[in-house]
Amino acid sequence: MTDRTDARRVIRVACRGAWALPEGKGLLDGDARVRTLRRVLVTYPGVRYILPDRIGLHAGAEDRLLETLSTLLTRQHWLVETVSVE
């Protein structure tokens, strides 16, 4: 049986405006605000990688970390349109 925390290891992000894919670079954009957000995200111990449209987490990432990151991303109204946890 698979543990619930192992099944959810990705946070998908849909960006707004100029950051939206496919033309925009999403979470990998060079904008100073996006770079700062990336620097904050990588400080969380469960974060494995950041791609333009998703954040990968370690398999054992706790639900609390997923909630924290989702809340943080959702509050970035200038960048993020939707956040979903998989």
PLY file of the C-alpha trace (Angstrom):
ply
format ascii 1.0
element vertex 86
property float x
property float y
property float z
element edge 85
property int vertex1
property int vertex2
end_header
0.00 0.00 0.00
1.27 3.48 -0.87
1.49 6.10 1.85
-0.57 9.22 1.14
2.47 11.50 1.43
4.36 9.45 -1.20
1.56 9.85 -3.73
1.62 13.68 -3.69
5.02 14.95 -4.69
4.31 17.73 -7.19
2.77 21.17 -6.93
1.58 22.43 -10.32
1.44 26.16 -10.94
-0.33 28.06 -13.72
1.16 31.52 -14.12
-0.51 34.76 -15.22
0.16 37.14 -18.06
3.68 37.38 -19.44
4.80 34.47 -17.22
2.20 32.03 -18.60
3.47 29.10 -20.65
4.27 28.48 -23.50
5.61 31.96 -24.30
6.54 32.88 -20.73
9.09 31.12 -18.55
6.84 30.64 -15.53
8.73 29.99 -12.30
12.07 30.15 -14.18
11.63 33.72 -15.41
14.47 36.19 -14.88
12.25 38.82 -13.25
13.66 39.87 -9.86
10.42 39.00 -8.05
10.33 35.50 -9.57
14.01 34.93 -8.74
13.34 35.96 -5.14
10.38 33.58 -4.95
12.60 30.73 -6.23
15.22 31.54 -3.60
12.54 31.33 -0.92
11.12 28.07 -2.28
14.48 26.26 -2.33
14.99 27.03 1.36
12.26 24.54 2.23
13.94 21.18 2.92
11.38 19.11 0.99
11.84 20.92 -2.34
13.75 18.82 -4.90
13.42 20.90 -8.07
11.62 23.83 -9.67
10.46 23.80 -13.30
8.50 26.49 -15.17
5.13 24.98 -14.23
5.77 22.80 -11.18
7.70 22.23 -7.99
8.90 18.72 -7.21
9.08 17.56 -3.61
10.79 14.65 -1.89
8.61 11.55 -1.65
8.38 11.87 2.14
7.24 15.50 2.11
4.66 16.09 4.82
1.17 17.36 4.10
1.96 20.44 6.17
4.80 21.38 3.79
2.51 20.96 0.78
-0.09 23.20 2.41
2.51 25.81 3.33
3.95 25.97 -0.19
0.49 26.02 -1.77
-0.53 28.92 0.46
2.70 30.79 -0.27
2.22 30.38 -4.02
-1.48 31.25 -3.94
-0.64 34.56 -2.27
1.55 35.55 -5.22
-1.42 37.03 -7.12
0.88 38.98 -9.44
2.38 35.68 -10.75
0.21 32.69 -9.92
-3.23 32.00 -11.35
-3.84 28.50 -9.96
-2.05 25.99 -7.72
-2.78 22.28 -7.56
-1.19 19.53 -5.51
-0.66 16.11 -7.07
0 1
1 2
2 3
3 4
4 5
5 6
6 7
7 8
8 9
9 10
10 11
11 12
12 13
13 14
14 15
15 16
16 17
17 18
18 19
19 20
20 21
21 22
22 23
23 24
24 25
25 26
26 27
27 28
28 29
29 30
30 31
31 32
32 33
33 34
34 35
35 36
36 37
37 38
38 39
39 40
40 41
41 42
42 43
43 44
44 45
45 46
46 47
47 48
48 49
49 50
50 51
51 52
52 53
53 54
54 55
55 56
56 57
57 58
58 59
59 60
60 61
61 62
62 63
63 64
64 65
65 66
66 67
67 68
68 69
69 70
70 71
71 72
72 73
73 74
74 75
75 76
76 77
77 78
78 79
79 80
80 81
81 82
82 83
83 84
84 85
